[in-house]
Amino acid sequence: MESFLAEHWLDILTTVLGLAYILLEYRASIWLWAVGFLMQSLGIVLYYQKGLYADCGMEFYYLAMTVYGYINWVRKADKSKKEEKEEKRYAAITHFPIRLALLWTVITLVAWGTLYWFLVTFTDSRVPVADSFTTALSFVGIWALARKYLEQWLIWIVVDVVTSILYFYKDIPFKASLYALYVVIAIAGYIKWKKQMGMTDD
């Protein structure tokens, strides 16, 4: 038991933080950014140890977007503090702009191809296709979350399904199980945020 915990302690800790993160995201709580910062910092070490180099590099982008997301959410909250109804504090939840859909699709495909080439050329990665795909799609996912777009949940559903399978394959069982749970929470989160948007539109 001790040897198992010694081998998987980082996996377990980031899993616990990840669960707290997704629940805070579900509630649209600004505290998700603080938990996310700690989780991503530890994730850099975990993914490097497991040879998930694209995911490891992605954590640095996550850290930067965590700071951006926190600042953006604070600004939006400040703008709505004068509203009489508490629900209005979440009026910032909006739809992903259609005009940006094509741009982000191109960015994702280019990032996927570039990351795949990098992993195949410069690393010993055994899962370059899946690792580069989830990383590339996560670029737009975390940006959409920082902008508080409803459709960010749909992006994460795809990322979470592929990531769960990938992590089971790479022997990161706790994080893999967490991402499987993420799929369920992401579906519930999409429904909750959509209803919340309807409340603020009344």
N, C-alpha and C positions, 0 to 999 in steps of 0.2 A: 504493500500500500504506500509506504513512504517513497519507494523508488518511482512509483507511478505518479505521485504528487510532485516529486522532484522533477520529473520529466515533463509534466503537463501544467505546472503551476501558472505559467505565463498564459497559456491557453485558457485556463479556468478564470484567471483574474480579468483578462480582456473580455471574456464571455459575460461575466457578471456586469462589468461596465457597459458592455454592449446592450445587455437587457435593460439596464437603467436608461441608456441613451434612447432606445427605440420607444420606451414607455413615455419618456419626457417629450419626444418628438410627436407621439400620438396625442399628447395633451397640449401640443403647441407651446411648451414651456421653454423659456429662454435658457433655463439651466442645462438644456441638452448640449449647449456649446461648451460649457465647462467640463462636463463629463466626457464629451467627445474629444476634447483636447488631450485629456489624460489617456483615454483609450487609444487614440491614434499614436501618441508618443510611445506607448508600450508595444503597439502593433508594429512599429518599425523594427523593433528587435525580434519579435516573433516571426514575422514574415521573412526576414533575412535568414534566420536560423533554418527555416523550412524551405528555402530556395524559391520563394514566391517573390521574385525580384520586382516585378511590375507592381504588385500590391504594396511592397515595401516602399518603392518610390512614390506611389500614390498617396501614402500617408503624409508625406511632406506637403503635397497639394492640399490634402484635407486640413492640415494644421493651418495653412494660410487661409483657406475658406472658412475655417472655424472662427477665426478672428473677424473676417469680413462679415460672416453671417451674424455674429453677435452684435457688431456695430450696426448692421442694417436693421436687425430686429429691434434694437434699442431705439433707433431713430423713428421707426414706424410706431412703436409703442408710445413714444413721447408725443407724437402728432395726434394720437387718439385719446390721450389722457383727459382731455376736456369733454369727451363725450359723456352723456349722462348714463347710458346703459353700459354695463360691464362687458356685454357681448361685443360692443363696438371696438373693443381693444384688439379684436382679431379681424377687423375689417381688411387688414392688409393681405389676407389670403386671396389670391387671384388665380386666373387661368394662365397657363403657359402661352405666351403670345405666338400666334400662328406665324407671324412674320419672322420669328426666330427659329421655327422648327427646321426649315431647310438648312440654315446655317449650322445649327447644332448637329444635324445629321451628318453633314459633311465633316465637321470637326471630329465627331466620334469615329467615323470611318478612317479618316486620316490618322488619328491617334491610334486606333486599333492596328492599322497596317504598320505604322512606325514602331510601335511597341513590340509587335510580333517580330519585325526585322531585328530590332535591338536584342531581344531575348534569344533568338536563334543564332545571331552572329556573335554576341559577346558574353553569353551566360550558358550555364549547363542546365537551363530550365527544361523539364520534361513535359511541361503543360503550357507551352507558349501561346496556343490559340485561346484557351479558356482564360488564362491569366491576363493576357493583353485585352481580351474582350471585356471582362468585368471591370478592368481598370479604366479603359476608354469610356465605357458607358457611365462609370461613376463620376467622370469629369462633369458631365451635364447634370447628373443626379444631385450632387452636392451643391452645384451652382443653383439649381432649381429650388432646392431646400432653402438656401440662403436668401433667395428672392421670395420665398414663401408661396410658390406656385403649387396648386392642387395636384397637378400631374406628376410631380416629383415622386409620388407614391407609386405610380405605374412604372416608372423607370426602375425604382428600387425592387419591385416585384421580380422583374426580369433578372436584375443583378443578383438578388438573393437566391433565386432558384439555381442559377449556374454556380454561384459561389458555394452554396451548400454542398453540391455534388463535388466540386473541386476540392473543398477542404476535407471531406470524408476520404477522398482519394489520397490527399497529402498527409493523412494521419493527424488532423487537427480536429478531433471528434467533438469537443465542446463547442468550438466556434462554428463547426458545421451544423450542429444541432441548433445553435442560436440562429443561424441564417435561415434554417428551415422554419423556425418560429417567426422570424422576421417576415416571411411571406404572409403568414396569417395576420400578423399585426399590421402589415402594410395594407392589406385589403381592408381591415377594420379602420385604419387611419384614413384611407381614401374616403370611406363612407362618412366618417366623423367630420373631416374637414369640409366635405361637400355640403353636409347639413349645416355646418357652422357658417359657411359662405351664404347659404340661404337665409339664415337668421339675420346676418348683418345686411343683407340686401333688402330686408323688409322695411 
